[in-house]
């Protein structure tokens, strides 16, 4: 199909269309809505053969998608923030019932105070739900990851739902040139959905998701954890195969940028990683040995990859666009857990960019230089530091 | 390698997997076949699947009927009476 100028959300709609989804259900919420509008447009024009079910809430949207997936449809939904939390019960249900659903999450800060702008609190709230969590940085990666997500979800060693996240407005509403693959190539890459053993079938009736007594509940949780372990390998393979078909890949679980020989590695997730890469470029020009690691998979978490990456690193700077109140940044906690008892570089954690406040290259550069100063004993840094908190918002004159 | 069972919690329908739940009953629905018009509404509404059809007539399986009374409530001919268990 060639290059089209698409927003992140339209790229997601193209991704779902190319994946030949045949069931869509969603409820409108800013900044997600343009995805479903575009998909509705495809269905209306006859370009996509799919059932689009309008519902009265996100809880029902996820319930509808669960029902469709349970009878073998390739199902898609998308939401943001409050909408995601309204469907939260059903989210766990989808994973527990082992249904290969794909959901787009356009990350939006939670209320109150109301916000429609990005941070990663909503996406990261799915951390323990059994969903595979992938995060894209731009429109091209959104389209590509939606297609990859179905291949991961439907892999028989995985059979878990996949959420693909991207940042509100910065990714969702910014138009960029996107290479839209040809349908025939996508069809060759992503075969039709196969049937699976717990697919509902009127000829062989059973109920899905029923009561389990203490004697047999744990086994189903163990199976999800085992499937997550398989997913590590599958995510890598699916991404490598994507490269062979389409000439693009994203490093699987994480993207490493100029990390070779780096003594400081910045860890980020989402659109702002692009600004982080600019900061790395600027500092590399000045001779600093600095690299960036962009987290692409939050679950399964790239534990081995991070250990490998940090083998010869002096400091890790994790910039979290989220906060786990009472602890610190969520990604920093995960990175620390991965590195504990292995080899411990100094780990610094910055909380930034909540509610859509900019994280630009200049800020990341300043933070990296501060870490350099700390390493050389010229400055001090708290284990967790918020940047850019404005006194004039907090206090009277 | 051993063959994996279902990876998701699946229940195949079997009668009485929870034991004879009819023992929970306090009120017992009794069909008066002289009044019964064989509309099978009771069969349709029974949430437990405890009513079956035999030769065109509804028959209650008291081993599993919990005595909820929905059949008596829905019967258009008022042919089902709820009787206290002895």
Interface residues (C-beta under 8 A of the other chain):
Chain A: X96 X97 X98 X99 X159 X197 X198 X205 X206 X207 X208 X209 X210 X211 X212 X220 X223 X227
Chain B: X6 X7 X8 X9 X10 X11 X12 X13
